[in-house]
């Protein structure tokens, strides 16, 4: 009983510090949705969209982008070895608008991950002073979002601007799972630090990475990231390593993406990033799984203890978890805070996803991503 009480007290101390850090940090993150809509004039912007087997989403995504009021845009749509109807969809879009150029990739070069190669190949034929890397399933709900983003980049003299979209989910459990992911992501990655020039923490979101071409070339382009499955995040990290000016904002009204359509898809999708996010370390995997259990599951069990001190400490921990969760949900999503009621179950699902991703990566000797298997040895190359 004494050991359990000591463990819970340690968890409480951790949550006190996490809660304070999250509340202070997220309070300093702005929303680009609230910015004034300025002039639509500016330098040429190259929007690069990689697409592999995206026939269900690519048309709606690009059509929403074509409604943008920013005047100088070229789109480079990169077909990354698709085996479905994506190539035909891309060619049909190009026929609709002369600003669209389609690039077809038939093979994967050694040492590259598919998406990273597609982004790099798109850059090579781009002509813009600015580059936007975005995904093939992102919906641009605000026709002025690119104008706002470019204006912010220029007025604040930024080198890189990344925006967090609203992540749309259909089912209750998928919403809960995504909310828990954002909850953990917020205090683990501390994205608000991207806005602090003195911090080494960088941030990049695949839905919206806007960067000046000169800085992109200076940091080594995607050639420096070619074997990294979390390329979007690593792009932001590399920018910060080069002491460039970066900003992270939310865009919950302007940008929308449906990550996954089911929990099963979510588990499959996280296979490529989970082990990478833990630096391919089995020790960190074990620490993460035990940490999540002790910090977000155990208090919901021990609150039913017959020992009053254990029950009281558990209640206080749950209170701090709830306060922190509320802040993340209000700032980073459009979902209801009532998802908190499912948190201990969602935490167990998240623990399962970590273990599953690690086991499958080890069993396969690498990750399987969109039909291509990348070896564990290749993925574990030392980051330069």
C-alpha positions as CSV (number, residue, x, y, z in Angstrom):
1,X,0.0,0.0,0.0
2,X,2.9,2.4,0.8
3,X,4.6,1.7,-2.5
4,X,1.3,2.3,-4.4
5,X,0.7,5.5,-2.5
6,X,4.2,6.7,-3.3
7,X,3.8,5.9,-7.0
8,X,0.5,7.8,-7.1
9,X,2.1,10.8,-5.4
10,X,4.8,10.8,-8.0
11,X,2.2,10.6,-10.7
12,X,0.4,13.5,-9.1
13,X,3.5,15.7,-9.1
14,X,4.1,14.9,-12.7
15,X,0.6,15.9,-13.6
16,X,0.8,19.1,-11.7
17,X,3.8,20.1,-13.8
18,X,2.4,18.8,-17.0
19,X,-0.9,20.6,-16.4
20,X,0.8,23.9,-15.7
21,X,3.1,23.6,-18.7
22,X,0.2,22.6,-21.1
23,X,-2.1,25.4,-19.9
24,X,0.7,28.0,-20.2
25,X,1.9,26.7,-23.5
26,X,-1.4,26.2,-25.3
27,X,-2.6,29.6,-24.2
28,X,0.2,31.1,-26.3
29,X,-0.9,29.4,-29.5
30,X,-2.9,31.5,-31.8
31,X,-5.5,30.5,-34.4
32,X,-4.9,31.7,-38.0
33,X,-8.7,31.6,-38.4
34,X,-9.0,34.8,-36.4
35,X,-6.5,36.8,-38.4
36,X,-7.5,39.6,-40.7
37,X,-7.8,38.7,-44.4
38,X,-5.2,40.9,-46.1
39,X,-4.4,41.5,-49.8
40,X,-4.1,38.4,-52.0
41,X,-0.9,39.6,-53.7
42,X,2.4,38.0,-53.0
43,X,5.2,35.9,-54.4
44,X,4.6,32.7,-56.5
45,X,3.6,29.8,-54.2
46,X,4.2,26.2,-55.3
47,X,1.8,23.8,-53.6
48,X,3.2,20.3,-53.7
49,X,0.8,17.4,-53.1
50,X,2.0,13.8,-53.0
51,X,-0.6,11.2,-53.8
52,X,-0.4,7.4,-53.6
53,X,-3.7,5.6,-54.1
54,X,-5.7,8.6,-53.1
55,X,-8.5,8.3,-55.7
56,X,-11.2,8.7,-53.0
57,X,-9.9,12.1,-51.6
58,X,-7.6,13.8,-54.1
59,X,-10.3,15.5,-56.2
60,X,-12.2,17.1,-53.3
61,X,-9.0,18.2,-51.8
62,X,-7.6,19.9,-54.9
63,X,-11.0,21.4,-55.8
64,X,-11.1,23.1,-52.4
65,X,-7.6,24.4,-53.0
66,X,-8.5,25.8,-56.4
67,X,-11.0,28.1,-54.6
68,X,-8.2,30.0,-52.9
69,X,-8.1,33.7,-53.5
70,X,-4.3,34.0,-53.4
71,X,-3.4,35.1,-56.9
72,X,-0.1,33.5,-57.7
73,X,-0.2,29.7,-57.2
74,X,1.1,26.7,-59.1
75,X,0.1,23.2,-58.1
76,X,2.4,20.2,-58.5
77,X,0.5,17.0,-58.0
78,X,2.8,14.0,-57.7
79,X,1.5,10.5,-58.4
80,X,3.6,8.3,-56.2
81,X,3.4,4.9,-57.9
82,X,-0.4,4.6,-57.5
83,X,-2.1,1.4,-58.4
84,X,-5.7,2.7,-58.3
85,X,-7.4,5.5,-60.3
86,X,-5.3,8.3,-58.8
87,X,-3.3,9.0,-62.0
88,X,-6.5,9.5,-64.0
89,X,-7.9,11.8,-61.3
90,X,-4.8,13.9,-61.4
91,X,-4.8,14.2,-65.1
92,X,-8.5,15.2,-65.1
93,X,-7.7,18.0,-62.5
94,X,-4.9,19.2,-64.7
95,X,-7.2,19.6,-67.6
96,X,-9.5,21.7,-65.5
97,X,-6.9,24.3,-64.5
98,X,-3.7,25.3,-66.3
99,X,-2.0,26.1,-63.0
100,X,-1.8,22.4,-62.2
101,X,1.1,20.2,-63.3
102,X,1.1,16.4,-62.8
103,X,4.3,14.5,-62.2
104,X,4.2,10.7,-62.3
105,X,6.8,8.6,-60.4
106,X,7.1,5.0,-61.5
107,X,9.9,3.7,-59.2
108,X,11.4,4.3,-55.8
109,X,15.0,5.2,-55.5
110,X,17.2,3.5,-53.0
111,X,17.3,5.0,-49.6
112,X,14.0,6.9,-50.0
113,X,10.6,6.6,-48.5
114,X,7.9,7.1,-51.1
115,X,6.2,10.2,-49.8
116,X,9.6,11.9,-49.1
117,X,10.8,11.2,-52.7
118,X,7.5,12.5,-54.1
119,X,7.8,15.8,-52.1
120,X,11.4,16.2,-53.3
121,X,10.6,15.4,-56.9
122,X,7.8,18.0,-56.7
123,X,10.2,20.6,-55.3
124,X,12.7,20.0,-58.2
125,X,10.2,21.2,-60.8
126,X,8.7,24.0,-58.6
127,X,9.1,27.6,-59.5
128,X,7.7,29.4,-56.5
129,X,9.6,31.5,-54.0
130,X,7.5,29.8,-51.4
131,X,6.6,26.1,-51.1
132,X,3.6,24.5,-49.4
133,X,3.7,20.8,-48.7
134,X,0.3,19.4,-48.0
135,X,-1.5,16.1,-48.1
136,X,-3.9,14.7,-50.6
137,X,-6.8,14.4,-48.2
138,X,-6.8,17.9,-46.7
139,X,-9.9,20.1,-47.3
140,X,-9.3,23.9,-47.5
141,X,-12.5,25.3,-46.1
142,X,-11.4,28.9,-46.0
143,X,-10.7,30.4,-49.5
144,X,-8.4,33.0,-47.8
145,X,-6.3,30.6,-45.8
146,X,-3.3,30.7,-48.2
147,X,-3.5,34.5,-48.3
148,X,-3.5,34.7,-44.5
149,X,-0.6,32.2,-44.3
150,X,1.6,33.9,-46.8
151,X,0.8,37.3,-45.2
152,X,1.7,36.0,-41.8
153,X,4.9,34.4,-43.1
154,X,6.0,37.7,-44.7
155,X,5.0,40.2,-42.0
156,X,6.5,38.1,-39.2
157,X,9.6,37.4,-41.3
158,X,9.1,33.6,-40.8
159,X,11.0,30.9,-42.6
160,X,8.4,28.2,-41.9
161,X,4.8,28.2,-40.9
162,X,2.9,25.0,-40.0
163,X,-0.8,24.8,-39.2
164,X,-2.8,22.2,-37.3
165,X,-6.1,21.2,-39.0
166,X,-9.3,19.9,-37.5
167,X,-9.1,16.1,-37.5
168,X,-12.5,14.8,-38.5
169,X,-13.6,11.4,-37.1
170,X,-16.9,9.6,-37.5
171,X,-17.3,7.1,-34.6
172,X,-17.2,7.9,-30.9
173,X,-14.2,5.6,-30.2
174,X,-12.2,7.0,-33.1
175,X,-12.9,10.5,-31.9
176,X,-11.8,9.4,-28.4
177,X,-8.6,7.8,-29.8
178,X,-7.7,10.8,-31.9
179,X,-8.4,13.2,-29.0
180,X,-6.1,11.1,-26.7
181,X,-3.4,11.1,-29.4
182,X,-3.5,14.9,-29.5
183,X,-3.6,15.0,-25.7
184,X,-0.4,13.0,-25.4
185,X,1.2,14.7,-28.4
186,X,0.6,18.1,-26.7
187,X,2.5,17.4,-23.5
188,X,5.1,15.1,-25.1
189,X,6.1,17.3,-28.1
190,X,5.1,20.7,-26.6
191,X,4.3,22.2,-30.0
192,X,4.1,25.8,-28.6
193,X,7.8,25.7,-28.3
194,X,8.0,26.0,-32.1
195,X,7.1,29.7,-31.6
196,X,10.0,30.3,-29.2
197,X,13.2,31.3,-31.1
198,X,15.3,30.3,-28.0
199,X,13.9,26.8,-28.0
200,X,15.4,23.9,-30.0
201,X,12.0,22.2,-30.3
202,X,10.6,22.3,-33.8
203,X,7.2,21.4,-35.2
204,X,5.8,20.3,-38.6
205,X,2.3,19.2,-39.5
206,X,1.9,17.3,-42.8
207,X,-1.4,19.0,-43.6
208,X,0.3,22.4,-43.9
209,X,4.0,23.0,-44.1
210,X,4.7,26.4,-45.7
211,X,8.4,27.2,-46.1
212,X,10.6,29.6,-48.1
213,X,12.4,27.8,-50.9
214,X,15.7,29.4,-49.9
215,X,15.5,28.0,-46.4
216,X,14.3,24.6,-47.6
217,X,17.4,24.4,-49.8
218,X,19.6,25.6,-47.0
219,X,18.5,22.8,-44.6
220,X,19.2,20.2,-47.3
221,X,15.7,19.6,-48.7
222,X,14.0,16.2,-48.2
223,X,17.3,14.6,-49.1
224,X,18.1,15.0,-45.4
225,X,14.8,13.4,-44.5
226,X,14.6,10.7,-47.2
227,X,14.5,7.7,-44.8
228,X,12.3,9.3,-42.0
229,X,8.6,8.2,-41.8
230,X,7.8,11.3,-39.7
231,X,9.1,13.6,-42.4
232,X,6.6,16.4,-41.6
233,X,7.7,16.7,-38.0
234,X,11.4,16.2,-38.9
235,X,11.1,19.1,-41.4
236,X,10.2,21.4,-38.6
237,X,12.9,20.0,-36.3
238,X,15.6,20.5,-39.0
239,X,14.4,24.1,-39.5
240,X,14.8,24.8,-35.8
241,X,18.2,23.1,-35.8
242,X,19.3,25.6,-38.4
243,X,18.1,28.5,-36.2
244,X,15.4,29.6,-38.6
245,X,12.2,31.4,-37.5
246,X,9.2,29.1,-37.2
247,X,5.6,29.4,-36.2
248,X,2.9,26.9,-35.2
249,X,-0.8,28.0,-35.3
250,X,-4.1,26.1,-35.3
251,X,-6.5,26.3,-38.3
252,X,-9.5,24.3,-37.0
253,X,-12.0,26.2,-39.1
254,X,-9.9,26.6,-42.3
255,X,-8.4,23.1,-42.7
256,X,-9.9,19.7,-42.2
257,X,-8.7,16.2,-42.7
258,X,-10.1,12.8,-41.9
259,X,-7.1,10.8,-40.7
260,X,-8.8,7.5,-40.5
261,X,-12.3,6.0,-41.0
262,X,-12.0,3.4,-38.3
263,X,-10.0,2.4,-35.2
264,X,-8.5,-0.4,-37.3
265,X,-7.2,2.1,-39.9
266,X,-5.8,4.2,-37.0
267,X,-3.8,1.3,-35.7
268,X,-2.5,0.5,-39.1
269,X,-1.7,4.2,-39.8
270,X,0.3,4.6,-36.6
271,X,2.5,1.7,-37.5
272,X,4.9,3.9,-39.5
273,X,5.3,6.7,-36.9
274,X,5.0,5.1,-33.5
275,X,8.3,3.3,-33.3
276,X,10.1,6.1,-35.1
277,X,8.7,8.6,-32.6
278,X,10.3,6.6,-29.9
279,X,13.6,6.6,-31.7
280,X,13.4,2.8,-32.5
281,X,14.3,2.2,-28.8
282,X,12.7,-0.8,-27.1
283,X,13.5,0.7,-23.8
284,X,11.6,3.9,-24.7
285,X,8.7,1.7,-25.9
286,X,8.5,0.0,-22.5
287,X,8.8,3.3,-20.7
288,X,6.0,4.8,-22.8
289,X,3.7,1.9,-22.3
290,X,4.3,1.8,-18.5
291,X,4.1,5.6,-18.3
292,X,0.8,5.8,-20.1
293,X,-0.7,3.1,-17.9
294,X,0.5,4.5,-14.6
295,X,-0.4,8.1,-15.4
296,X,-3.7,7.7,-17.2
297,X,-5.1,4.3,-16.3
298,X,-4.0,3.4,-12.8
299,X,-5.7,6.4,-11.1
300,X,-9.0,5.3,-12.5
301,X,-8.5,1.9,-10.9
302,X,-7.1,3.0,-7.6
303,X,-9.9,5.5,-7.0
304,X,-12.0,2.5,-5.9
305,X,-9.4,1.5,-3.3
306,X,-10.6,0.9,0.2
307,X,-7.6,3.0,1.5
308,X,-8.6,6.6,1.9
309,X,-5.2,8.2,1.1
310,X,-4.9,6.2,-2.1
311,X,-8.5,7.1,-3.1
312,X,-7.9,10.8,-2.3
313,X,-4.7,11.1,-4.3
314,X,-6.3,9.2,-7.2
315,X,-9.1,11.7,-7.2
316,X,-6.7,14.7,-7.3
317,X,-4.8,13.1,-10.2
318,X,-7.9,12.6,-12.2
319,X,-8.8,16.2,-11.5
320,X,-5.5,17.4,-13.0
321,X,-5.8,15.0,-15.9
322,X,-9.3,16.4,-16.6
323,X,-8.1,20.0,-16.4
324,X,-5.2,19.3,-18.8
325,X,-7.4,17.3,-21.2
326,X,-10.0,20.1,-21.3
327,X,-7.4,22.6,-22.4
328,X,-6.1,20.4,-25.1
329,X,-9.5,19.5,-26.5
330,X,-10.7,23.2,-26.5
331,X,-7.4,24.4,-28.1
332,X,-6.5,21.6,-30.6
333,X,-9.9,20.1,-31.6
334,X,-13.5,20.8,-32.3
335,X,-14.7,17.8,-30.3
336,X,-16.6,17.7,-27.0
337,X,-14.7,17.5,-23.7
338,X,-17.1,14.7,-22.7
339,X,-14.7,12.4,-24.5
340,X,-12.8,12.5,-21.3
341,X,-15.2,10.0,-19.9
342,X,-13.7,7.4,-22.2
343,X,-10.1,8.3,-21.4
344,X,-8.9,5.2,-19.4
345,X,-10.3,2.9,-22.1
346,X,-8.7,5.0,-24.8
347,X,-5.4,5.0,-23.0
348,X,-5.5,1.2,-23.0
349,X,-6.2,1.3,-26.7
350,X,-3.2,3.6,-27.2
351,X,-1.0,1.3,-25.2
352,X,-2.1,-1.5,-27.4
353,X,-1.3,0.5,-30.6
354,X,2.2,1.2,-29.3
355,X,2.9,-2.5,-28.6
356,X,1.3,-3.5,-31.8
357,X,3.3,-1.1,-34.0
358,X,6.6,-2.1,-32.3
359,X,5.9,-5.8,-32.6
360,X,4.9,-5.6,-36.3
361,X,7.9,-3.4,-37.1
362,X,10.3,-5.9,-35.4
363,X,8.5,-8.9,-36.9
364,X,8.6,-7.5,-40.5
365,X,12.1,-6.2,-40.1
366,X,10.7,-2.7,-41.0
367,X,7.5,-0.9,-41.7
368,X,4.9,-1.4,-44.4
369,X,3.7,2.0,-45.7
370,X,1.2,2.2,-48.5
371,X,2.2,-1.0,-50.1
372,X,6.0,-0.7,-49.7
373,X,8.1,-2.3,-47.0
374,X,11.1,-0.3,-45.7
375,X,13.8,-2.2,-43.8
376,X,14.4,-1.7,-40.2
377,X,18.1,-1.2,-40.8
378,X,17.4,1.6,-43.3
379,X,14.9,3.3,-41.0
380,X,17.3,3.3,-38.1
381,X,20.0,5.2,-39.9
382,X,21.5,7.8,-37.7
383,X,19.9,11.2,-38.2
384,X,22.4,13.7,-39.3
